[in-house]
Amino acid sequence: ANAAGQVVISQVYGGGGNSGATLTNDFVELHNNTSAPISVAGWSVQYASATGATTQITPLTGMIAAGGYYLVEESKGASGTTPLPTPDATGAIAMSATTGKVFLASNSTGVTCSGSTCTGAIVDFIGYGAASASETAPAPTLTNTTADIRAGSGCTDTDNNSTDFTAGQPNPRNTGSPTFVCSGPVNQPVVQIGRASCR
């Protein structure tokens, strides 16, 4: 199942700078799985704890090329030896290394959650670990040394976090990384803007 119709969250890592980690920072990676460049100016990446009702927000700027990646750097920990590649946006959110919720929104207004329902200008959404909300079922629980990575180089999208993502070694990519253009039929959007997403 290829997601040839929108920008998606392609990688989530919250163990940056923690004990045993190589990378110094948490990060969220985006992938443009359309065949045209997309502006993310005015958009945001947002994070909430596993059961949190409100989000912390990192504003985005710039463009993502067709098939391109976009790297959002978040909080730096005390450990780790390797910095991230040059980020395309920078925030200070301390993400959980094991469980949480990450949103891509088409504005900078905070997403709100009540139990398994989250509302806002949501473009894409991942709940991981014991998150109270997700697309169908949460992506795998993470550790200080693993990230949740979307399959198909960012193209696989079945609207089920548990099958679309696997835990693996973090591999952050930015707008300078090689592109990967998705092919195949267009899936329905992961989340229609302004609608709730439920487990």
Disulfide bonds with the S-S distance in Angstrom:
Cys113-Cys118 2.14
Cys155-Cys182 1.96
